């Protein structure tokens, strides 16, 4: 099991590219923007966690499509619509995915 410590969106994407089942990606506090993953699968769970509960990592959007075995723990999902944005906007979506878990997190 590897632990990847990251503090930027680029580092997060790099860690996801290197991670294997059972690994943990530990996020420093801060804004990681929108996370979009398609076709990312792991043999067993990869956990994405905030390093500190007092300073959680934040995502402004989440789009997972055909993703398997990933979990989010202790993160904040915070979308702020721009003035005039459509009320039908979907900043968070999970489709065609398996074993995706979100726990101890705030929307």
C-alpha positions as CSV (number, residue, x, y, z in Angstrom):
1,X,0.0,0.0,0.0
2,X,1.4,3.4,-1.0
3,X,0.4,6.8,0.4
4,X,0.6,9.7,-2.1
5,X,0.7,13.1,-0.4
6,X,-0.6,15.8,-2.8
7,X,-1.3,19.5,-2.7
8,X,-2.4,20.4,-6.2
9,X,-4.8,19.2,-8.9
10,X,-1.8,18.2,-11.1
11,X,-0.3,16.2,-8.3
12,X,-3.7,14.5,-7.7
13,X,-4.0,13.5,-11.4
14,X,-0.4,12.2,-11.3
15,X,-1.1,10.2,-8.2
16,X,-4.3,8.7,-9.7
17,X,-2.2,7.6,-12.7
18,X,0.3,5.8,-10.5
19,X,-2.1,4.4,-7.8
20,X,-3.0,0.8,-7.5
21,X,-5.7,-0.9,-5.4
22,X,-5.3,-0.4,-1.7
23,X,-3.4,2.9,-2.1
24,X,-4.3,6.2,-0.4
25,X,-4.1,9.6,-1.9
26,X,-3.9,12.2,0.9
27,X,-4.9,15.7,0.0
28,X,-3.6,18.8,1.7
29,X,-6.3,21.5,2.3
30,X,-7.1,23.6,-0.6
31,X,-9.2,23.8,-3.8
32,X,-8.7,21.0,-6.4
33,X,-11.2,22.4,-8.9
34,X,-13.3,20.0,-10.9
35,X,-12.3,16.3,-10.9
36,X,-13.3,14.5,-14.1
37,X,-12.4,10.8,-14.5
38,X,-13.5,8.4,-17.2
39,X,-12.6,4.8,-17.5
40,X,-10.4,4.8,-14.4
41,X,-10.6,1.4,-12.7
42,X,-8.6,-0.1,-9.8
43,X,-8.5,-3.8,-8.7
44,X,-9.5,-2.8,-5.2
45,X,-10.4,0.5,-3.5
46,X,-8.2,3.6,-3.8
47,X,-9.0,6.2,-1.1
48,X,-8.9,9.9,-1.7
49,X,-8.8,11.6,1.8
50,X,-8.3,15.0,3.3
51,X,-5.1,15.1,5.4
52,X,-6.8,17.4,8.0
53,X,-10.5,17.5,9.0
54,X,-10.0,21.1,10.0
55,X,-8.8,22.1,6.6
56,X,-10.5,19.7,4.1
57,X,-9.7,19.4,0.4
58,X,-12.4,21.0,-1.8
59,X,-13.7,20.1,-5.2
60,X,-15.8,22.5,-7.3
61,X,-17.2,19.7,-9.4
62,X,-17.0,15.9,-9.7
63,X,-17.7,13.9,-12.9
64,X,-17.1,10.1,-12.7
65,X,-17.9,8.0,-15.7
66,X,-17.1,4.3,-15.8
67,X,-14.9,4.5,-12.7
68,X,-14.4,1.5,-10.4
69,X,-13.2,1.1,-6.8
70,X,-12.6,4.7,-5.6
71,X,-13.6,6.4,-2.4
72,X,-13.6,10.0,-1.1
73,X,-13.4,10.6,2.7
74,X,-13.5,13.9,4.5
75,X,-13.6,16.2,1.5
76,X,-15.9,19.2,0.6
77,X,-17.8,19.4,-2.7
78,X,-18.6,23.1,-3.2
79,X,-20.1,24.3,-6.4
80,X,-20.9,28.0,-6.8
81,X,-22.9,28.8,-9.8
82,X,-21.9,31.8,-11.9
83,X,-24.5,34.6,-12.2
84,X,-27.0,33.6,-14.9
85,X,-26.0,29.9,-14.8
86,X,-28.7,27.4,-15.8
87,X,-30.5,25.9,-12.9
88,X,-30.2,22.5,-14.6
89,X,-26.4,22.5,-14.2
90,X,-25.0,19.2,-12.9
91,X,-21.7,19.9,-11.2
92,X,-21.6,16.5,-9.6
93,X,-22.4,13.2,-11.4
94,X,-21.4,9.6,-11.2
95,X,-22.5,7.3,-14.0
96,X,-21.7,3.8,-15.2
97,X,-19.5,3.4,-12.2
98,X,-19.0,0.7,-9.5
99,X,-17.9,0.7,-5.9
100,X,-17.7,4.5,-5.6
101,X,-18.0,5.6,-2.0
102,X,-18.3,9.1,-0.5
103,X,-18.2,9.3,3.3
104,X,-17.6,12.0,6.0
105,X,-17.9,14.6,3.3
106,X,-19.9,17.8,2.7
107,X,-21.9,18.9,-0.3
